[in-house]
């Protein structure tokens, strides 16, 4: 059964190009190691809410936007195998370090999800 890792993060608008280059490389690496799909989306119609919202979820600051993304795998087991290979891939060694990312990783939300509905 399909499995997905999802994440939401705050991205400084001044670092969109740098982040996009990292995301493109990451997508290539994840797909080469077995991920079925890799997508990253940048906020377009995302407004602050009264109780909850994407901006509130990452404590969005002035000059930042929201990135919403996911990686699809064949199963949880496949995800664990793919991620193990990805973490050892030298192409991502420098950019996967917390201080090398062009965003505040402490405000990133992420997790793995089992499929509930597919239409």
C-alpha positions, -999 to 999 in steps of 0.1 A, spaced: 0 0 0 13 35 -8 30 55 18 39 93 18 62 116 37 48 150 39 62 183 50 55 220 54 82 246 59 87 284 60 110 297 32 125 331 30 114 346 -3 149 358 -9 161 321 -9 135 306 -33 160 301 -60 186 284 -37 159 262 -22 146 253 -57 180 241 -67 183 219 -36 148 206 -41 154 197 -77 185 177 -67 167 161 -38 139 150 -61 163 135 -85 181 116 -57 149 103 -41 135 91 -74 167 74 -83 166 55 -50 130 43 -55 106 71 -45 75 69 -68 68 107 -68 84 138 -54 66 171 -54 72 205 -38 47 233 -40 50 270 -31 22 290 -15 -1 309 -38 -35 312 -21 -25 306 16 -39 331 41 -34 333 79 -63 318 98 -80 326 130 -73 292 147 -52 273 122 -35 278 88 -4 269 69 13 302 79 5 296 115 17 260 114 52 271 106 51 304 125 55 323 92 75 356 95 76 387 73 94 380 40 87 343 41 64 320 21 52 284 27 64 253 9 41 222 10 56 189 -3 54 152 -4 73 121 -14 54 89 -24 67 54 -18 53 19 -26 51 12 12 64 21 46 91 -5 41 101 10 8 102 44 23 126 33 50 149 16 25 148 46 1 155 71 29 184 50 42 200 52 7 192 89 3 209 98 36 241 81 24 240 97 -11 270 120 -14 251 144 -37 231 156 -7 258 154 20 264 191 21 228 204 16 211 180 41 230 195 71 206 217 92 228 248 90 231 244 52 193 246 45 180 279 33 151 278 58 146 274 96 144 236 100 131 240 136 98 253 121 94 225 95 65 201 101 69 166 87 58 130 91 49 98 74 14 88 64 -5 56 54 -30 58 26 -66 64 38 -86 70 6 -76 68 -30 -101 77 -58 
